[in-house]
Amino acid sequence: MRKVIQLNEDWRFIRRDAGVPADLPRDWEHVDLPHTWNAVDGHDGRDGYDRGRYWYARSFLTPRQPLEGGRVYVEFPAAGQQAWVYVNGQEAAYHEGGYSAFRADITDLCVEEGENLLAVACSNKKNSAVYPQAADFTFYGGLYRGVRLISVPSTHFDLDYYGGPGLQVTPKPCEGGADFELVSWVVNGDEAFTVAYSVKDSEGREVAGAVRPAKQPRVWVFVPEARLWSTECPYLYTVTATLQRRNETYDEVTVRAGVRSFSCDPERGFVLNGTETPLRGVSRHQDWLYRGNALTREDHFEDARIIKELGANTVRLAHYQHSQDFYDACDEMGFVVWAEIPFITSRSPNPAAHQNCISQMKELIIQNYNHPSICFWGISNEILIGGISEELVENHRQLNALCKELDPTRLTTIAHVSMTPQEGPMHGITDVESYNHYFGWYGGRMEDNGPWLDHFHELHPKTCLGLSEYGCEGILTYHGPSPACKDYSEEYQALYHEHMAKVLEERPWIWSSHVWNMFDFGCAARDEGGVAGRNNKGLVTMDRKTRKDSFYVYQAYWSREPMVHLCGRRYAQRAGETTQVKVYSNQPRVALYLNGRLLEEREGQKVFLFQVELKEGFNTVAARAGKLWDSITLEKAEQEPSIYVLPEVNERAQGVANWFRLAGSLDLKAPMEFPEGKYSVRDTMEELSRSLEAMGIVTEAVKLATNMKVIPGTGMWDMMKTMTLEKLTQMAGTMMPEGFMESLNAKLIQIDKR
């Protein structure tokens, strides 16, 4: 029988490319798995993070198989981002891609008696042949999902096919129940071997079974009165394939499966089991504060529980394959999942990179085929940031065809960057499409979202449209009575999401929407809002300790559990004769109390606003909705703390004014000119960086327009370097003051190209 042995304790690690050790090193650091060397520097904001090639080592005993000819495999659920595996000094495997599982047959490299030495080099250095190339998140390095040994007899279910389980289950609803198509792959099976299949319900009762010859293991079984998997009732069956020879079991594989049907319609949106079910949820990255992506199974389930508390019914698992633990959690909790590969931001010109894309897509689908939560395979994200080409379009067509070949049961999708033209060759490749829009944060106004979606829907009435990313930063320190875009306040983030939740509720034909992001996450290249090293668009902080007010916006809209939440508890000191108190609730009436006295009771929908006159000193504010209560304490202050306002907010306003004052007599409404041999807004960031003078102007302009620092050589730079200033300013839209781009161009055309 198969034996699985965890190898997660007592490893040695060295932050140096030390080479293959001859013996177990005594002077290396002792670590346990999961482990990443970027657990702190991946998001602490201190001058980037360590991207190197470092080594792990551990000894192990060869598992004993009672049958002659048994095989021993070492399995890595993931290793970031490339891995070289050695056993007793000999290379066993090399793997490219930091998010998918891979295995190596190490039988012939092991010794029968005594200890073996397992050594692994992991690298998160930039490699033009491996995706992701550039993205707005930290590329953590290390053995961050653990390691295990798998010992099997010589005849066993296949362990060599792209890290898959060796068993594929395809349930389909039919009249009176469900048909389960079952297929397994057996290695070294002869006519004496059979595969016995068993389907059990959630109570553990067998409801269907079949036996097939090991050389012809495909079969269909019927499950009478099968229960459906849905977001409200995620019912799971357990399917086991048992490899037998006469009266003996040689190997066994078990997976869980769910019976469901789904489709997308341009007018009806997402349809699950024949019922229109608008998908409303979040995107998720897999890192925690000061632990990076080295998470345990319990950590993954905790994330899923918080998302369930929110009331979401879908998760976009961005921008790579996530842990099997999280897919398991989604199966159990009823989330419809969009799973994707890290083909993101820009296409590498290295021909080997496309093969890596294909390999990662195969691993994603083959390793995750059996999860009923997954309904969509994503083939790329914001890929036009790096520009468009015929090769890029053809790469997408090939990836889409590959998805259909490996899995015709699911739909394919794509996440377009906001500036992707509404008509062009990138449309119509996948079954459904989505856009990443940040109107109201990086450009435009939040009120632009609804009209844009309506216009696209009118222009492409046969296209199923989703909103794959939207969001804005919210930092717990910043508050004020007049929240505004780019002030990073918790209040503006909440106001933005109030608007977006309503936009989406009014448009059920939008097949899916995913807030960016559920949790704050590591992005070592970022430095904005007074917090370096992180993207702070999460509804929950990176340590999972604090749910921001914006979290409760969606709980009010999506959760079926009664709730009431008083906003602004961190906006604890307030000046002025009156202050606004906001309450979120999914109940029809909310009553507000001040210092124990009922002030007012209102009817409303989701968001309830009250004007309150605080007394001097401390005040208790309470809200009641039915039998539910929430309360906060506010202090009336003569002046609100200066820490409530990000200094850069005022500096930016003054900076824009100074920008125009220094522009002097320039005609900011004159036609744009692009003289030969001069820099202009039509040059890429990379071209502009060749001139210190031009780059100085650009750095100042981008900081004023977006509050982001441009630092060549960082991950953020990799995303921006192929973009022209013209494109960047177009993305900023109405955030750019009138005449800003013209004045920027006027400054640049004074500088000679050398």
C-alpha positions in Angstrom: 0.0 0.0 0.0 1.0 3.6 -0.5 2.7 5.3 2.4 3.0 9.1 2.7 5.7 10.5 5.0 5.8 14.2 5.9 9.3 15.7 5.8 8.6 19.1 7.3 10.8 19.1 10.4 14.5 19.5 11.1 15.8 21.0 7.9 19.0 22.9 7.4 18.9 26.2 5.4 21.6 28.6 4.2 21.0 32.0 2.6 23.9 31.5 0.1 24.3 29.6 -3.1 26.4 27.0 -1.3 26.2 24.2 -3.8 25.2 20.5 -3.2 26.5 19.5 0.3 28.3 16.2 0.6 26.9 15.6 4.1 24.2 17.1 6.2 25.5 20.6 7.1 26.0 21.2 10.8 26.5 25.0 10.5 23.4 25.8 8.5 20.3 27.4 10.1 17.7 24.9 11.5 14.3 25.5 10.1 10.9 23.7 9.8 8.7 23.8 6.8 6.7 25.6 5.5 9.5 28.2 5.1 10.3 31.3 3.0 13.4 33.5 3.3 11.2 36.5 2.5 8.8 36.1 5.5 9.8 39.6 6.6 11.6 41.5 3.8 8.9 40.5 1.4 6.7 43.2 2.8 8.6 45.2 5.4 9.2 48.1 3.0 13.0 48.2 3.5 14.7 48.5 0.1 13.2 45.6 -1.7 13.5 41.9 -0.9 16.1 39.1 -1.2 15.9 37.4 -4.6 18.6 34.7 -4.6 19.4 31.0 -5.0 19.5 29.3 -1.6 19.7 25.8 -0.2 17.8 23.4 2.0 19.0 20.0 3.2 17.6 17.1 5.3 18.4 13.5 5.9 15.8 10.7 5.6 15.6 6.9 5.7 14.4 5.0 2.6 10.8 3.9 3.2 10.5 0.1 3.2 8.1 -1.6 0.7 7.1 -5.2 1.5 6.8 -5.9 -2.2 9.8 -6.1 -4.6 10.2 -3.3 -7.1 8.5 -0.6 -5.0 9.1 3.1 -5.9 9.9 6.1 -3.7 8.9 9.6 -4.8 9.6 13.0 -3.2 6.8 15.4 -3.6 6.9 19.2 -3.5 3.5 20.9 -3.3 5.3 24.1 -4.4 8.8 25.6 -4.4 9.3 29.3 -5.2 10.2 30.0 -7.9 12.6 27.4 -9.4 13.9 24.3 -7.7 16.8 21.8 -8.2 16.5 18.6 -6.2 19.4 16.3 -5.3 19.5 13.0 -3.5 22.8 11.8 -2.2 24.6 14.3 -4.5 22.8 13.3 -7.7 20.2 15.5 -9.4 16.7 14.1 -9.2 14.6 16.9 -10.6 14.5 20.5 -11.9 11.2 22.4 -11.9 10.2 25.9 -13.1 7.2 27.7 -11.7 6.7 28.6 -8.0 3.1 27.6 -7.4 2.4 24.1 -8.6 3.3 20.6 -7.3 6.0 18.4 -8.8 7.4 15.0 -7.9 10.6 13.0 -8.6 11.1 9.3 -8.6 14.2 8.9 -6.4 14.2 5.1 -5.9 17.4 4.5 -7.7 19.2 7.3 -5.9 18.4 6.1 -2.4 20.5 3.7 -0.3 18.8 0.6 1.2 20.4 1.0 4.6 21.3 4.2 6.4 20.3 7.8 5.8 19.9 9.6 2.5 20.7 13.3 2.0 18.0 15.4 0.3 19.2 18.8 -0.9 17.1 21.4 -2.6 18.1 24.7 -4.2 15.3 27.2 -4.6 15.6 30.5 -6.5 13.4 33.5 -6.9 15.8 35.3 -9.1 14.4 36.9 -12.2 14.4 34.4 -15.1 13.1 35.4 -18.6 11.9 31.8 -19.1 9.7 31.6 -16.0 6.4 33.4 -15.2 5.6 35.7 -13.5 8.0 38.2 -15.0 6.7 41.3 -13.4 3.7 41.9 -11.1 2.4 43.9 -8.2 3.2 41.3 -5.5 6.2 39.8 -3.9 7.7 36.6 -5.5 8.5 34.7 -2.3 11.3 32.1 -2.4 11.5 28.8 -0.5 9.9 25.5 0.3 6.7 27.2 1.5 4.3 24.3 1.2 6.3 21.5 2.8 7.8 18.3 1.4 6.7 14.7 1.6 7.8 11.2 0.5 5.4 8.8 -1.2 6.3 5.1 -1.3 4.3 2.9 -3.6 4.5 -0.7 -5.0 5.8 -1.1 -8.5 2.2 -1.2 -9.8 0.5 2.0 -8.6 -1.6 4.9 -9.7 0.4 7.3 -11.9 2.5 9.9 -10.0 4.5 11.2 -12.9 1.8 13.1 -14.9 2.2 16.8 -14.1 1.8 16.3 -10.4 -1.8 15.0 -10.8 -3.5 12.5 -8.4 -3.8 9.7 -11.0 -7.6 9.8 -10.7 -10.1 12.0 -12.6 -13.8 12.4 -11.6 -16.3 14.1 -13.8 -19.8 14.2 -12.3 -22.8 15.3 -14.5 -26.4 15.8 -13.3 -28.9 13.7 -15.2 -32.5 12.6 -14.8 -32.9 10.8 -11.5 -29.4 11.5 -10.3 -25.9 12.0 -11.6 -23.5 10.2 -13.9 -19.9 10.0 -12.6 -17.2 9.5 -15.3 -14.3 7.8 -13.5 -10.9 7.3 -15.0 -7.5 6.4 -13.4 -4.1 5.8 -14.7 -2.2 2.7 -13.6 1.5 2.1 -14.0 2.8 -1.4 -14.6 -0.6 -3.0 -14.4 -1.2 -6.4 -16.1 -4.4 -8.5 -16.6 -4.3 -9.7 -13.0 -4.9 -6.1 -11.7 -8.3 -4.4 -11.4 -9.4 -1.0 -10.2 -12.4 -0.9 -7.9 -14.2 2.4 -7.7 -16.4 3.5 -4.8 -18.6 6.6 -4.5 -19.7 7.5 -1.0 -22.0 10.2 0.2 -21.2 12.8 2.9 -22.4 10.3 5.5 -19.9 7.7 4.4 -22.5 5.4 2.7 -21.5 3.8 -0.6 -24.0 4.9 -3.3 -22.3 3.6 -6.4 -19.4 1.4 -7.4 -17.7 -0.4 -10.3 -14.7 -2.6 -11.1 -12.6 -2.3 -14.2 -9.4 -4.0 -15.6 -6.4 -1.9 -14.7 -5.6 -1.6 -18.5 -9.1 -0.2 -19.2 -9.9 1.8 -16.1 -12.5 4.2 -17.5 -16.1 3.7 -16.4 -19.4 5.5 -15.8 -21.4 5.0 -12.6 -24.9 6.2 -11.8 -25.6 7.9 -8.4 -29.4 7.9 -7.8 -31.0 11.0 -6.4 -27.6 12.7 -6.3 -27.5 15.9 -4.2 -26.1 19.0 -6.0 -23.1 21.1 -4.9 -24.0 24.7 -4.6 -22.8 27.9 -2.9 -25.6 27.5 -0.3 -25.2 23.7 0.2 -21.7 22.5 -1.0 -22.5 18.8 -0.9 -19.4 16.6 -1.5 -19.0 13.0 -2.5 -15.9 10.9 -1.8 -14.6 8.9 -4.7 -12.0 6.1 -4.1 -10.0 4.1 -6.6 -8.5 1.0 -5.2 -5.9 -1.0 -7.2 -6.2 -4.7 -6.5 -4.5 -7.9 -7.5 -6.5 -11.0 -6.4 -7.2 -10.5 -2.7 -4.6 -7.8 -2.1 -4.8 -4.0 -2.4 -1.7 -2.4 -3.9 -2.6 1.3 -4.1 -5.5 3.6 -3.3 -6.4 7.2 -4.2 -9.3 9.2 -2.8 -10.7 12.6 -4.0 -13.8 14.6 -3.3 -16.2 15.6 -5.9 -19.4 17.7 -6.3 -22.3 17.4 -8.7 -23.2 20.7 -10.4 -24.0 22.4 -13.7 -23.1 25.9 -14.6 -23.1 28.4 -17.4 -22.8 32.1 -18.2 -25.2 34.2 -20.1 -24.7 37.8 -21.2 -28.1 38.8 -19.7 -28.6 36.3 -16.9 -25.1 36.3 -15.6 -23.8 33.2 -13.9 -26.2 30.3 -13.7 -25.6 27.5 -11.2 -27.7 24.4 -11.3 -30.2 26.2 -13.4 -30.5 29.2 -11.0 -29.3 32.7 -11.7 -26.5 33.2 -9.2 -24.6 36.5 -9.5 -21.0 35.8 -8.3 -20.0 38.4 -5.8 -16.8 38.0 -4.0 -13.1 38.8 -3.6 -9.6 38.1 -4.9 -7.0 36.6 -2.5 -3.3 36.4 -2.2 -1.7 33.7 -0.1 0.6 35.7 2.3 0.3 36.7 5.9 2.2 39.4 7.8 5.8 38.4 8.7 5.2 34.8 7.5 5.1 35.5 3.8 3.4 32.6 1.9 4.6 29.9 4.3 1.2 29.0 5.5 -0.3 26.0 7.2 -3.5 24.2 6.3 -5.2 25.9 9.2 -4.1 29.3 7.9 -5.7 28.6 4.5 -8.9 27.5 6.2 -8.9 30.6 8.4 -8.8 32.8 5.3 -11.7 30.9 3.8 -13.7 31.3 7.0 -13.2 35.1 7.0 -14.3 35.2 3.4 -17.4 33.2 4.3 -18.1 35.6 7.1 -18.1 38.4 4.6 -20.9 36.7 2.7 -19.0 36.2 -0.6 -19.8 33.3 -2.9 -16.8 33.5 -5.2 -13.0 33.8 -4.9 -10.6 34.7 -7.6 -7.3 33.0 -6.6 -4.8 35.4 -8.0 -2.4 35.3 -9.8 -1.1 31.7 -9.6 -2.0 28.2 -8.4 -2.9 28.3 -4.7 -2.5 25.5 -2.1 -4.6 22.4 -2.4 -5.6 23.2 1.2 -7.4 26.4 0.0 -9.1 24.7 -2.9 -10.3 22.1 -0.4 -11.7 24.9 1.8 -13.5 26.3 -1.2 -15.0 22.9 -2.0 -16.3 22.6 1.6 -17.5 26.2 2.0 -19.2 26.7 -1.3 -17.1 29.3 -3.1 -17.1 29.3 -6.9 -13.4 29.7 -7.9 -11.6 31.4 -10.7 -8.1 29.7 -10.8 -5.4 31.1 -13.0 -1.7 31.0 -14.0 0.9 33.8 -13.5 0.8 35.0 -17.1 0.6 38.6 -16.0 1.6 42.1 -16.9 3.8 41.4 -19.9 4.9 38.7 -22.2 8.6 37.6 -22.1 10.3 37.5 -25.5 12.1 34.4 -24.5 10.5 31.5 -26.5 11.0 29.2 -23.5 8.6 31.4 -21.5 5.6 30.4 -23.6 6.4 26.7 -22.9 6.6 27.5 -19.2 3.1 29.1 -19.6 1.8 25.9 -21.2 3.5 23.8 -18.5 2.0 25.8 -15.6 -1.5 25.6 -17.3 -1.2 21.9 -17.6 -0.2 21.6 -13.9 -3.0 23.9 -12.8 -5.7 21.9 -14.6 -4.4 18.4 -14.1 -3.7 18.9 -10.4 -7.0 20.6 -9.7 -9.4 19.0 -12.1 -11.4 17.2 -9.3 -12.3 20.4 -7.3 -16.0 21.1 -7.8 -15.4 24.7 -6.6 -13.4 25.6 -9.7 -15.6 26.7 -12.6 -13.2 29.0 -14.5 -9.6 28.7 -15.8 -7.9 32.1 -16.1 -5.4 32.4 -18.9 -3.8 35.9 -18.2 -4.1 39.1 -16.2 -3.5 42.7 -17.4 -1.2 41.3 -20.0 -1.5 44.4 -22.3 0.5 46.5 -19.8 3.5 45.2 -21.7 2.0 46.0 -25.1 0.2 43.9 -27.7 1.6 41.8 -30.6 0.4 39.1 -32.9 2.5 36.6 -30.9 0.8 37.6 -27.7 -2.7 37.1 -29.2 -1.7 33.8 -30.6 -0.3 32.7 -27.3 -3.7 33.4 -25.7 -5.5 31.4 -28.4 -3.1 28.4 -27.8 -3.7 28.6 -24.0 -7.4 28.7 -24.4 -7.3 25.7 -26.8 -5.2 23.8 -24.3 -7.7 24.5 -21.5 -10.5 23.1 -23.7 -8.4 20.1 -24.6 -7.5 19.2 -21.0 -10.9 20.2 -19.5 -13.9 20.8 -21.8 -16.2 20.9 -18.8 -15.1 24.3 -17.5 -15.2 27.9 -18.9 -12.1 30.0 -19.7 -11.7 33.6 -18.7 -9.3 36.6 -18.9 -8.7 39.7 -16.8 -8.2 42.7 -19.0 -6.2 45.7 -17.8 -8.5 48.8 -17.7 -6.9 50.4 -20.8 -7.6 47.4 -23.0 -9.7 48.8 -25.9 -13.3 47.7 -25.9 -12.8 46.3 -29.4 -9.8 44.4 -30.6 -8.1 41.0 -31.0 -7.9 40.3 -27.3 -11.7 39.9 -27.1 -13.6 36.7 -28.0 -10.7 34.4 -27.2 -12.1 33.1 -23.9 -15.6 32.0 -23.1 -16.2 34.9 -20.7 -14.3 38.1 -20.0 -13.6 40.5 -17.2 -11.9 43.9 -16.7 -9.8 45.3 -13.9 -11.1 48.8 -13.2 -9.9 51.3 -10.6 -12.1 54.3 -11.5 -12.1 56.4 -8.4 -8.6 55.4 -7.3 -6.0 55.3 -10.1 -8.1 57.3 -12.5 -11.5 58.8 -13.1 -14.2 58.9 -10.5 -16.0 56.0 -8.8 -19.2 57.2 -10.6 -17.5 56.2 -14.0 -17.8 52.5 -13.2 -21.5 52.0 -13.9 -21.6 53.9 -17.2 -18.5 52.1 -18.5 -20.0 48.7 -17.7 -23.3 49.6 -19.3 -21.5 50.9 -22.5 -19.5 47.8 -22.9 -22.6 45.6 -22.3 -24.4 47.6 -25.0 -21.4 47.4 -27.4 -20.9 43.7 -26.9 -24.4 42.2 -26.1 -23.2 38.7 -26.7 -20.2 38.9 -24.3 -20.4 37.8 -20.7 -18.8 40.6 -18.8 -17.3 40.5 -15.3 -15.4 42.9 -13.0 -12.2 41.0 -12.0 -10.6 43.7 -9.9 -11.7 46.9 -8.3 -10.7 48.6 -5.1 -8.8 51.3 -3.3 -6.4 51.7 -0.4 -7.6 52.0 3.2 -5.2 52.5 6.0 -6.5 52.4 9.6 -4.6 55.5 10.7 -6.2 58.0 8.3 -9.7 59.6 8.9 -11.7 62.7 8.3 -15.1 64.2 7.8 -14.6 64.8 4.0 -13.0 61.6 2.5 -11.5 62.0 -0.9 -9.7 59.9 -3.5 -6.1 59.3 -2.7 -6.3 60.3 0.9 -5.9 56.6 1.9 -8.5 57.0 4.7 -10.6 54.2 6.0 -13.6 56.4 5.3 -12.9 56.9 1.6 -12.3 53.2 1.1 -15.7 52.5 2.7 -17.4 55.2 0.6 -15.9 53.7 -2.6 -17.1 50.2 -1.8 -20.6 51.5 -0.8 -20.8 52.8 -4.3 -19.4 49.7 -6.0 -21.7 47.3 -4.0 -24.7 49.2 -5.2 -23.4 49.4 -8.8 -23.0 45.6 -8.8 -26.4 44.9 -7.2 -28.1 46.9 -9.9 -26.4 44.8 -12.6 -27.0 41.1 -12.0 -25.9 40.4 -15.6 -22.3 41.0 -14.5 -21.3 37.3 -14.2 -18.8 37.9 -11.5 -17.1 40.6 -9.4 -14.0 40.3 -7.3 -12.9 43.0 -4.8 -9.2 43.7 -5.0 -8.3 42.5 -2.4 -9.7 40.5 0.5 -6.5 40.9 2.5 -3.6 43.5 2.4 -0.7 41.7 0.8 3.1 42.0 0.2 4.4 44.0 -2.6 8.0 45.0 -1.8 8.2 47.5 -4.6 5.3 49.7 -3.3 5.7 52.8 -1.2 2.6 54.9 -0.9 0.1 56.0 1.7 2.8 56.0 4.4 3.1 52.2 4.2 5.9 50.7 2.2 6.2 47.2 1.0 2.5 46.4 0.9 -0.7 46.8 -1.1 -3.3 48.1 1.4 -6.5 47.6 -0.7 -7.5 44.7 1.5 -10.9 44.6 3.3 -8.9 43.0 6.1 -5.4 43.8 7.4 -2.5 41.5 6.4 -2.3 40.1 10.0 -6.0 39.1 9.8 -6.6 41.0 13.0 -8.7 43.9 11.8 -11.7 44.1 9.5 -11.9 47.5 8.0 -15.2 49.3 7.7 -15.3 48.4 4.0 -15.5 44.7 5.0 -18.9 45.4 6.6 -20.2 47.1 3.4 -20.2 43.8 1.7 -21.4 41.9 4.7 -24.5 44.1 4.7 -25.0 43.5 0.9 -24.1 39.8 0.7 -24.4 38.0 4.0 -27.7 36.2 4.9 -26.8 36.4 8.6 -28.4 39.4 10.3 -25.7 42.1 11.0 -25.2 45.6 12.2 -21.9 47.6 12.3 -21.1 51.1 13.5 -18.5 52.6 11.3 -15.7 55.0 12.4 -14.5 53.4 15.6 -10.9 54.3 14.7 -12.0 57.8 13.9 -12.3 58.2 17.6 -11.5 61.9 18.2 -13.8 64.3 16.3 -14.0 68.0 16.1 -17.0 70.2 15.1 -20.4 70.9 16.4 -21.9 67.8 14.8 -20.4 64.6 13.3 -21.8 62.0 10.9 -22.3 58.5 12.2 -22.7 55.7 9.7 -24.2 52.3 10.3 -24.2 49.3 7.9 -26.9 46.7 8.3 -28.8 44.2 6.3 -31.9 44.8 8.4 -34.6 47.3 7.4 -34.5 49.5 10.4 -31.7 50.9 12.6 -32.0 52.8 15.8 -29.1 55.1 17.1 -28.5 55.8 20.7 -26.2 58.5 22.2 -25.0 58.0 25.8 -27.9 55.6 26.4 -30.6 57.8 24.9 -32.5 57.0 21.7 -31.7 59.7 19.1 -33.4 58.4 16.0 -34.7 55.3 14.3 -34.5 55.1 10.5 -35.6 52.8 7.7 -33.1 52.2 4.9 -31.1 49.9 2.7 -27.6 48.8 3.8 -26.2 52.3 4.7 -27.8 54.4 7.4 -26.6 58.0 8.1 -27.1 60.0 11.3 -26.0 63.5 12.3 -24.9 63.5 15.9 -24.1 66.3 18.3 -21.5 64.9 20.7 -21.1 66.3 24.3 -17.7 67.3 25.6 -15.4 64.4 26.4 -16.3 60.8 25.8 -19.5 59.6 24.2 -21.0 56.2 23.8 -22.7 55.6 20.5 -24.8 52.5 20.0 -26.8 51.1 17.1 -29.6 48.6 17.3 -31.1 46.6 14.4 -33.7 44.1 15.6 -32.0 42.2 18.4 -28.5 43.1 17.2 -26.4 45.8 18.9 -23.0 47.4 18.2 -21.4 50.3 20.1 -18.4 52.5 19.9 -16.8 55.3 22.0 -16.1 58.7 20.5 -14.4 61.7 22.0 -15.4 65.3 21.1 -12.1 67.2 20.6 -11.3 70.8 19.8 -9.0 69.6 17.1 -8.6 66.3 15.4 -5.1 64.6 15.6 -2.8 65.5 12.8 -2.0 61.8 12.4 -5.5 61.4 10.9 -4.3 63.1 7.7 -1.5 61.7 5.5 1.1 64.5 5.1 1.5 63.7 1.4 -2.2 64.6 0.8 -1.5 68.2 1.5 1.9 68.1 -0.1 0.4 66.7 -3.3 -2.1 69.5 -3.5 0.6 72.1 -3.0 2.9 70.2 -5.4 0.4 70.3 -8.2 -0.1 74.0 -7.7 3.7 74.5 -7.7 4.0 72.4 -10.9 1.7 74.8 -12.8 3.3 77.9 -11.2 6.7 76.7 -12.4 5.3 76.0 -15.8 5.3 79.8 -16.2 4.0 81.2 -19.5 3.6 77.8 -21.2 0.3 77.5 -23.2 -1.2 74.4 -21.5 -3.9 74.2 -24.1 -1.7 74.3 -27.1 -1.6 71.3 -29.4 0.8 68.6 -28.3 4.1 68.6 -30.2 6.6 65.8 -30.6 9.8 67.2 -32.2 12.3 64.6 -33.5 15.3 64.0 -31.2 13.4 65.2 -28.1 11.8 63.4 -25.2 8.0 63.4 -24.9 5.0 61.7 -23.2 5.1 59.2 -26.1 8.3 57.7 -24.9 8.3 54.7 -22.7 9.4 54.9 -19.1 12.4 52.8 -20.0 13.4 55.3 -22.7 12.9 58.2 -20.4 15.1 56.6 -17.7 18.1 57.0 -20.0 18.1 60.7 -19.1 18.5 61.8 -15.5 16.9 65.1 -16.3 13.9 63.6 -18.1 13.5 60.9 -15.4 13.6 63.6 -12.7 10.6 65.3 -14.3 8.8 62.0 -14.8 9.3 60.9 -11.2 7.9 64.2 -9.9 4.9 64.0 -12.3 4.0 60.4 -11.4 4.3 61.1 -7.7 2.0 64.1 -8.1 -0.5 62.3 -10.2 -0.7 59.0 -8.5 1.2 59.4 -5.2 3.4 56.5 -6.2 7.2 56.5 -6.4 8.9 55.4 -9.6 12.1 53.4 -8.7 13.9 51.7 -11.6 14.9 48.2 -10.9 11.9 47.3 -8.7 9.0 45.0 -9.4 6.8 48.0 -9.9 9.2 49.4 -12.4 9.1 46.1 -14.3 5.4 46.7 -14.7 5.6 50.3 -15.8 8.8 50.4 -17.9 7.2 49.4 -21.2 4.3 51.9 -20.8 4.4 55.4 -22.3 3.6 58.5 -20.1 0.7 59.1 -22.5 -0.8 55.7 -21.5 -0.1 56.3 -17.8 -1.8 59.7 -17.8 -4.7 58.3 -19.8 -5.2 55.7 -17.1 -5.2 58.5 -14.5 -8.1 60.1 -16.3 -9.9 62.8 -14.5 -7.4 62.6 -11.6 -5.1 64.6 -13.8 -5.6 68.3 -13.5 -6.4 70.1 -16.8 -3.3 70.9 -18.7 -1.1 68.5 -16.6 -0.1 66.2 -19.5 0.4 69.2 -21.8 2.7 70.8 -19.3 4.6 67.6 -18.8 5.1 67.2 -22.5 6.2 70.8 -22.8 8.9 70.2 -20.2 10.1 66.9 -21.8 10.4 68.3 -25.3 13.1 70.7 -24.1 15.4 67.8 -23.4 17.6 66.3 -26.2 17.8 62.5 -26.6 21.4 61.3 -26.5 
